[in-house]
Amino acid sequence: MENLLRGYRVEPDEGEVFRLMGYPDGARVSDPVLEVCREQISRVGEVADPWGGHVELRITGGDGDEVRIESGHVLNSNRVAGILRRSDSLAVYVVTLGSPATEEIHRLQTENFMPEVLAFDAAATVATGALLGKLRERICTEAAAHGCGTTIAYGPGYSGWEIHDMTKLFSCLRGEEVPVRLNDQLMMIPEKSLLGVVGIVPGGRRELIDVEPCRLCDLARCSVRREPYRSPEAGHEGA
């Protein structure tokens, strides 16, 4: 599998890092905290080794609770079946910030640099989300070239999709040179990695890049929500 993010310059958004750390208004961040955050934000870009790729698979059938794909696997989620209901194929994607970022988080923890590790970890999380946004943009562009639209990106562990399906998606990548593995606890190694699917919709429109899966998440008490909850009946796929 080709690394479609080779050479991508990682620059975590400062405002998103502050929000993730519990500072929704960056203007209220104290000078000492601001100094630590900005230093760690720049360091994430220095140590990152970004990687991202995807494989496209046909959707062979399904119903209200299942999506069957050509690999022979069945994805079990009413939420995902709704997202993909107009798709005839899907892209299984994986992105990672790389092992150096994880190693740096562990080093800071071991040496008890707690303010630094909190800031670095938040910046690495934001950077990983940006990698997914960039890869999804590539998927959208490829789909548009074939007259297709796309859905939002969605992965196991999101609201309405059990994490156990991660093993099914990972098995779809078998034989590909992917620098990410899944351990027995269904955690991805390196830690700053994301796995999921984007639906390909024949004749559909390109879903906006900045649409957030948060709008499908019904978790009531979430401190990092980006958008208010919208019920699946409101519609959320490329059309």
ZIMOJO-V662273 format. One record per run of one state. SS is the DSSP state (H for helix, E for strand, C for the rest). FROM is the first residue (numbers start at 0). LEN is the number of residues. If there is no record, write none. Layout:
SS,FROM,LEN ; SS,FROM,LEN
//
This chain:
C,0,13 ; H,13,7 ; C,20,5 ; H,25,3 ; C,28,2 ; H,30,17 ; C,47,3 ; E,50,12 ; C,62,3 ; E,65,4 ; C,69,4 ; E,73,3 ; C,76,1 ; H,77,6 ; C,83,5 ; E,88,8 ; C,96,2 ; H,98,12 ; C,110,3 ; H,113,32 ; C,145,2 ; E,147,7 ; C,154,8 ; H,162,10 ; C,172,8 ; E,180,2 ; C,182,5 ; E,187,2 ; C,189,3 ; E,192,10 ; C,202,3 ; E,205,1 ; C,206,6 ; H,212,4 ; C,216,15 ; H,231,3 ; C,234,5
//
